[in-house]
Amino acid sequence: MELTVLGTSGTWPGPGGATSGFLVQHDGFNLWVDAGTGTFARLQQHIAVADIHAVLVTHAHPDHFVDLYSCFYARHYGGLGTDSLTLVCPQDFYGHFGELVSEDGKDVAAQAFEVRATNPGTAYDLGPFRVEAFEMAHVGVSALGFRIEAEGASLAYTGDAGPSDDVVKLARDADVFLSEATWQDQENLLPFHLSARQAGEHAERAGAGRLLLTHIWPTLDAATSLAQAAEAYRGPVELAVEGARIEVRR
């Protein structure tokens, strides 16, 4: 499968950047994973709006889903695609999302999307992909990490996650582990995001084949994040760079 990086900034985008969002493709199927600020525009540089086949949203924080509104308007009102686009999300997500675009109480978002409200441990077949949801430790909302597999290749993505054994389970023997790395070494790290070093530690425990760092706080020096992760993880580690295309293979 192929992973295209649409946006990587943590919480807000830096100049010319975008927050969390990725395109995962295999066998002609296009899966949009997280829909953060600026990622819908980036997505259209690679595929047509009508060619989005399914969307995964990890949790209901704006830097991971606000561009889903742009997608909704383009497809539902702009005619760029059909209704009932598959949307896999946590159980509490749709209540945050759907009300904002209702029409005098009419739930038009439910026409535009086929919502699959998902619990940890649930698995779906989406086109050529097998997608499994894992519970992530975050704050204020339910948060899921997703493991995406196709023809033996595996991609594990945390969304936003604090340190936990569930992160290790998500990333166990994954070919590519796409992990948030919001912070760098400091005292009193909060338990609902990973630092770069913690991302490396979880990748090492999981035996992941390759570590990609994303969701780095925009004011931090990314090279420092990379160095701290590399001190904790013995495998190949790199930054997820916006626009990059990465082959995920066994």
C-alpha positions as CSV (number, residue, x, y, z in Angstrom):
1,M,0.0,0.0,0.0
2,E,1.1,3.6,-0.4
3,L,0.9,6.3,2.3
4,T,0.8,10.0,1.2
5,V,1.4,12.6,3.9
6,L,-1.1,15.5,3.6
7,G,-0.5,17.2,6.9
8,T,1.6,16.7,10.1
9,S,1.5,19.8,12.3
10,G,0.4,19.2,15.9
11,T,-2.7,21.2,16.9
12,W,-2.3,24.1,14.5
13,P,-0.5,24.4,11.1
14,G,2.7,26.3,10.6
15,P,3.1,28.6,7.6
16,G,1.9,26.8,4.5
17,G,1.3,23.6,6.4
18,A,-1.6,21.5,7.5
19,T,-2.6,19.5,10.6
20,S,-3.2,15.8,10.7
21,G,-4.2,14.0,7.5
22,F,-3.0,11.1,5.3
23,L,-4.1,9.3,2.2
24,V,-3.7,5.5,2.1
25,Q,-4.1,3.8,-1.3
26,H,-4.1,0.2,-2.5
27,D,-5.6,-1.6,-5.5
28,G,-7.4,1.6,-6.6
29,F,-9.0,2.3,-3.2
30,N,-8.5,5.7,-1.6
31,L,-8.7,5.9,2.2
32,W,-8.5,9.4,3.8
33,V,-7.2,9.1,7.4
34,D,-7.9,12.1,9.5
35,A,-9.1,15.3,8.0
36,G,-7.3,18.1,9.7
37,T,-6.9,21.7,8.7
38,G,-5.7,22.1,5.1
39,T,-5.7,18.4,4.3
40,F,-8.8,18.5,2.0
41,A,-7.0,20.9,-0.4
42,R,-3.9,18.7,-0.3
43,L,-5.9,15.6,-0.9
44,Q,-7.2,17.1,-4.2
45,Q,-3.7,17.4,-5.5
46,H,-3.6,13.6,-5.6
47,I,-7.2,12.4,-6.2
48,A,-10.6,13.8,-7.2
49,V,-13.1,14.5,-4.5
50,A,-15.5,11.9,-6.0
51,D,-12.7,9.3,-5.7
52,I,-12.6,9.3,-1.9
53,H,-13.9,5.8,-1.0
54,A,-13.8,6.0,2.8
55,V,-12.7,8.2,5.7
56,L,-11.2,7.3,9.0
57,V,-11.4,9.9,11.8
58,T,-9.4,9.2,15.0
59,H,-11.2,11.6,17.4
60,A,-13.3,14.8,17.6
61,H,-10.6,17.4,18.1
62,P,-10.6,20.0,15.3
63,D,-7.0,19.5,14.1
64,H,-8.1,16.0,13.1
65,F,-11.5,16.5,11.5
66,V,-12.5,20.1,10.5
67,D,-11.8,19.5,6.8
68,L,-14.5,16.9,6.8
69,Y,-16.9,19.9,6.6
70,S,-15.3,21.0,3.3
71,C,-15.6,17.4,2.0
72,F,-19.3,17.4,3.0
73,Y,-20.1,20.6,1.2
74,A,-18.2,19.6,-1.9
75,R,-19.8,16.2,-2.2
76,H,-23.3,16.9,-0.9
77,Y,-24.0,20.4,-2.3
78,G,-21.3,20.7,-5.0
79,G,-22.1,17.4,-6.7
80,L,-18.5,16.2,-6.4
81,G,-19.3,12.7,-5.5
82,T,-22.2,10.7,-4.1
83,D,-23.8,10.5,-0.7
84,S,-23.3,7.7,1.8
85,L,-19.5,8.0,2.0
86,T,-18.2,5.6,4.6
87,L,-17.0,7.3,7.7
88,V,-15.4,5.2,10.4
89,C,-15.1,7.2,13.7
90,P,-15.4,6.8,17.5
91,Q,-18.8,6.4,19.1
92,D,-19.0,10.0,20.3
93,F,-17.7,11.6,17.1
94,Y,-20.9,12.2,15.1
95,G,-22.6,14.2,17.8
96,H,-19.8,16.7,17.7
97,F,-19.7,16.8,13.9
98,G,-23.3,16.5,12.5
99,E,-25.2,19.2,14.3
100,L,-23.2,22.1,12.9
101,V,-24.4,21.4,9.3
102,S,-28.0,20.4,10.1
103,E,-30.8,22.1,8.0
104,D,-33.6,23.3,10.4
105,G,-33.1,20.1,12.4
106,K,-32.7,17.9,9.3
107,D,-29.7,15.6,9.6
108,V,-28.2,16.1,6.2
109,A,-24.7,14.9,7.3
110,A,-26.3,11.5,7.8
111,Q,-27.3,11.5,4.2
112,A,-23.8,12.5,3.0
113,F,-22.0,9.9,5.2
114,E,-22.6,6.3,6.1
115,V,-21.4,6.6,9.7
116,R,-19.8,3.5,11.3
117,A,-19.5,4.5,15.0
118,T,-16.7,2.3,16.2
119,N,-15.5,0.8,19.5
120,P,-12.0,-0.4,20.3
121,G,-11.5,-3.9,19.1
122,T,-13.8,-3.5,16.1
123,A,-12.5,-4.4,12.7
124,Y,-13.8,-3.6,9.2
125,D,-13.1,-4.6,5.6
126,L,-12.9,-1.4,3.6
127,G,-12.1,-2.2,0.0
128,P,-8.8,-4.1,0.0
129,F,-8.0,-3.0,3.6
130,R,-8.6,-4.6,6.9
131,V,-8.9,-1.8,9.5
132,E,-8.9,-2.5,13.3
133,A,-9.5,0.1,15.9
134,F,-7.6,0.5,19.2
135,E,-8.3,2.6,22.2
136,M,-5.9,5.5,22.7
137,A,-5.4,7.5,25.9
138,H,-6.4,11.1,25.1
139,V,-8.4,13.9,26.8
140,G,-12.0,15.0,26.6
141,V,-13.2,12.7,23.8
142,S,-13.0,9.1,22.7
143,A,-9.9,8.5,20.6
144,L,-8.9,5.6,18.4
145,G,-5.8,4.5,16.7
146,F,-6.1,2.5,13.5
147,R,-4.2,-0.5,12.2
148,I,-4.6,-0.8,8.4
149,E,-3.5,-3.9,6.6
150,A,-3.5,-5.1,3.0
151,E,-1.9,-8.1,1.4
152,G,0.3,-8.7,4.5
153,A,1.6,-5.1,4.8
154,S,0.6,-3.2,7.9
155,L,0.4,0.5,8.9
156,A,-0.3,1.5,12.5
157,Y,-1.4,5.1,13.2
158,T,-2.0,6.5,16.7
159,G,-4.0,9.7,16.0
160,D,-3.5,11.5,19.3
161,A,-2.4,9.2,22.2
162,G,-0.7,9.3,25.5
163,P,1.6,6.5,26.7
164,S,-0.1,3.1,27.1
165,D,0.2,-0.6,26.4
166,D,-2.5,-0.1,23.8
167,V,-0.1,1.9,21.7
168,V,2.3,-1.1,21.8
169,K,-0.5,-3.4,20.8
170,L,-1.5,-1.2,17.9
171,A,2.0,-1.1,16.6
172,R,3.0,-4.7,17.3
173,D,5.2,-5.8,14.4
174,A,3.8,-3.1,12.1
175,D,5.7,-2.5,8.9
176,V,5.3,1.3,9.4
177,F,4.3,2.9,12.7
178,L,3.0,6.4,12.2
179,S,3.1,7.9,15.7
180,E,2.3,11.3,17.1
181,A,5.3,13.0,18.8
182,T,3.9,16.2,20.1
183,W,6.5,17.1,22.6
184,Q,10.2,16.8,23.4
185,D,12.0,15.9,26.6
186,Q,10.7,18.0,29.5
187,E,9.6,17.5,33.1
188,N,5.9,16.8,33.9
189,L,4.9,15.5,30.5
190,L,1.1,15.4,30.2
191,P,-0.4,11.9,29.8
192,F,-2.5,12.5,26.7
193,H,0.2,13.0,24.1
194,L,3.5,11.3,23.3
195,S,6.9,12.9,23.3
196,A,9.2,12.0,20.5
197,R,11.2,9.8,22.9
198,Q,8.1,8.1,24.1
199,A,7.1,7.4,20.5
200,G,10.5,5.7,20.0
201,E,10.1,3.7,23.2
202,H,6.7,2.4,22.1
203,A,8.0,1.6,18.7
204,E,10.9,-0.3,20.2
205,R,8.6,-2.3,22.6
206,A,6.3,-3.1,19.7
207,G,9.0,-4.3,17.3
208,A,7.8,-2.0,14.6
209,G,9.7,-2.1,11.4
210,R,9.9,1.7,10.7
211,L,8.9,4.7,12.7
212,L,7.4,7.9,11.2
213,L,7.0,10.9,13.5
214,T,4.0,13.2,13.1
215,H,1.9,15.8,15.1
216,I,5.0,17.6,16.3
217,W,4.3,20.9,18.1
218,P,4.9,23.6,15.3
219,T,7.2,25.7,17.5
220,L,9.6,22.9,18.2
221,D,12.7,22.0,16.2
222,A,11.8,18.8,14.4
223,A,15.4,17.6,14.1
224,T,15.6,17.5,17.9
225,S,12.4,15.4,17.9
226,L,14.0,13.0,15.4
227,A,17.2,12.7,17.5
228,Q,15.3,12.0,20.7
229,A,13.1,9.3,19.1
230,A,16.3,7.7,17.5
231,E,17.8,7.4,21.0
232,A,14.9,5.2,22.1
233,Y,14.3,3.2,18.9
234,R,16.9,1.0,17.2
235,G,15.0,0.8,13.8
236,P,14.8,3.4,11.0
237,V,13.1,6.6,12.1
238,E,12.2,9.7,10.1
239,L,9.9,12.6,10.1
240,A,6.6,12.4,8.2
241,V,7.1,15.2,5.6
242,E,4.1,16.8,4.0
243,G,3.8,15.7,0.4
244,A,5.9,12.6,0.9
245,R,4.8,9.2,-0.6
246,I,5.8,6.2,1.4
247,E,5.5,2.5,0.3
248,V,4.3,0.3,3.1
249,R,5.4,-3.2,2.5
250,R,6.3,-6.4,4.4
